[in-house]
Amino acid sequence: MSLAKRSTAEFIGTFWLVLGGCGSAVLAAAFPEVGIGLLGVSLAFGLTVLTMAFAIGHISGCHLNPAVSIGLAAGGRFKASELPAYIIAQVLGAIAGAGILYLIASGKAGFDLSGGLASNGYGEHSPGGYSLTSGLVTEIVMTFMFLMIILGATDKRAPAGFAPIAIGLGLTLIHLISIPVTNTSVNPARSTGPALFVGGWAVKQLWLFWVAPLIGAAVAGIVYRWFEKEA
């Protein structure tokens, strides 16, 4: 399939991830009386990946995340020459998802972007008040583990057909662990979309949510490639 079609699928998939995941946090997490809370938001992010893996996995591989694309490239599973097209599509999809979310959320009286639009942050902008160091370590380790799950679940030696479930549940678990620390990124595109609408602090802190996930993903790709050589 052409790179243009695969990139378009990545745009749609990342759009859904941001709208579904961040949308659950902004619109439903603290909804009066029946809010879904941290558990619901974690599950929502996992479900966006699970549903898109079945919908577009056979088209683009369903990366939805620059860190995933880079981790797969480091692991020898993806062409480095195709990274720019995938990453651009993912970031644009995330921005579009955040834009639609903003249009919906701003339709409620009293809406204020100071709430963050589910942006990621550290220090005073961490949901639990965690430091930059805590955020950096969390994002590196969580992205490393996410890529290990992806690389392992999609290995030709793994049971066929179960990868979307393992990956979706893996992302759910990652959110259950790290929402209090950084609001969970492990995905530079997911972080970029909301940050561009919030501006200010969200854009200033965005660097961490590019640097840390890319480091974690690249290391995972190298480690898993070593495992494959030992097989």
N, C-alpha and C positions, 0 to 999 in steps of 0.2 A: 504494500500500500504506500502511496506517495507520502513524502514528509509533510506536505501541506495538509493532507487529510488527517494524519496522525497528530499534527500540532493543533489542528482544530478540535480534535477529540480531547486533547489535553486542556485546551481553553475551556471547553464545556465542563469537563470533570472538575477542574480547579474552581470554576465558577460555583459549581454545586457544593464543593467542600466548604468554601467560605460562606456561602448563603446558608447552607444547612448547619454547619458547625457554629460559626459566629452568630448566625441568626438565632439559634437556640439559646445562646448565652444572652443576647441582647433582648430578645422578645419573650422568652419563656422561662429563663432561669429563676427569676423572682416574681413571676406572675402572681397576682393576688390570690391567695388561698391555695392554689394548686401549682406552684412553681416547680420546675423539674430539678432545680439545684445542680450541684456539681456532678452528681451521678448521671443526671439526664444529659447534661452538656457533653460529658465524656462519651456517653453512648452515642450521642448525635454525631460527633466527629467520626467515631468508628463506623457508624452506619453510612456516612457519606462515602467513605472509602470502600466499604463492602459493596454498596449498591453500584458504584461506578466501576469497581473491578469487574463485576459481572457484565456491566453495560458496555464498557469501552476497553476492557483488558485485552480483548482480541484485536483491537484496532491499534491502540498506541502503547499498550503495556500498562496503562493507568498509573503513571508516575505521580501526577498532580502536585509535584513538589521538586524544586530545583535541587534540593539535597538528595532526594531519591535518584534523580537522573545522574547526578555527579557520583553518588555512591555506586550505582550500577555501572557507570563508566569505569570507575576505579576497580571494580570487580570483574571487568572484562565482559559485562553483559550488555553494554550499550555503546554505540559509536560516539566518540568524543566530538566528531565533526557535526553531529546532530544536536549537541547540547544547546547552542544558541537558540535554535528554533523552538525547542521544547521549553527552555527557561523563559523566553519572551512570551510564549503562549500561556504558560502557567501564571506569570505575573499579571498579564493582561486579564486573564480569567479571574484572578483574585481581585483585581481592581473592579472589574465589572460586578462581581458578586457583592463586594463591599458597597458599591454604588447602589445596587438594588436594595440592599439591606438598609442603607441610609434613607432611601426614598420611603421605604415602608415604615421604618422606625420614627422618622420625622413627622409622620402623619398623626402622631399622638400628642395631645396637648402637654406641654411641659418637657418635651424631649430636649435633651442637652448633650451635645457631643463630648462634654467634659466627662461623661460616663465612660468614654473610651472606645465605644463601638467594638468591644472585645479585643482591643489592642493588647499586645504583649508588652511587659515592662518589668523593671527591677527597681530596687530601692523603694522609694515612696509610691511607685507605680506598680509594684508587685502586690497581688491580692493579699498576700500574707506578710508583706513588708520585708521580703528576703533581699539580701545584698546582691550587688553586681557579681561577686564571686560565686555566690550560690546559684544565681541565674546562669552564669557561664558554664559551670560544672553540670548543672541539670540539663541544659540544652545539648551539650556535647554528648553526655552519657545516654540520654534518652534517644537522641537521633542515632547514635551508634547502635543501640539495641533495636531500634525500629528497622534499620537497614539489615541487621543480622536476621531479624524475623523475615523480612522481605526476601533476602537472598536465600535463606534456608527454605522458606515455603515454596519458592519458585524454582528450586533446584530440580533438575530432571530426575534426581533420585528420590525426591519427596513424593508422598501420596498425591496423585493427580486430582485436581478439582477442588482442593480444600484451601488453596492459597488465599483467596479473598476473605475467607472466614478467619484464618489465622492473622492476616494483616489487619483486618478491621478490628478484631478483638485486641490485637497488640496495640493499636493506636488508642483504643478505649482505655486500656490499662495505663498507658503512658499519660493520658490526660488525668486519670484518677490520682496518679502520683504527683504530677507537676503543675496542675492548675494553680494551687496555692502559691507556687514559687514564681512563675513567670506568666501565668495564664496559658501556658503551653503553646509553644510554636512548633518546634522540630520541622518547620517548613517556612523558608524565607518568603515565599509568595503569599502564604496565608497571613504573615505578619505585615507585609507591605501594603496589601489592599486596605485594611482598616486604618493603618498608620497614616496613609496619604490623606484620608478624610479628616482624621483627628488633628493632624499637624502637630506643631509644638513639640512637647515631650515625646510623643510617640515616634516622630520622625528622628529626633535626636538619639533615642535609644534603639532605633531599628538596626544599627550596625551589629549589635550583639546577636540579633536573630537572623542574620546572614552568616556571620563568622562562625558562631558555635555549631549550628546545624551542618554547615559545609565541612567543618573539621571532623565532626563525629561521623558523618556519612562517608567521607573519603577514607578514614581509618577503618571503618567497617568493611568497605569494599576491598581494601588491601588484605585485611585479616581473613575474610572469607575466601578470597582468591588463594591464599596460602593453604587454607583447609582443603580446597579442591585439588591443589597440587599434591597434597599428602594422601589423597584418596587412592 
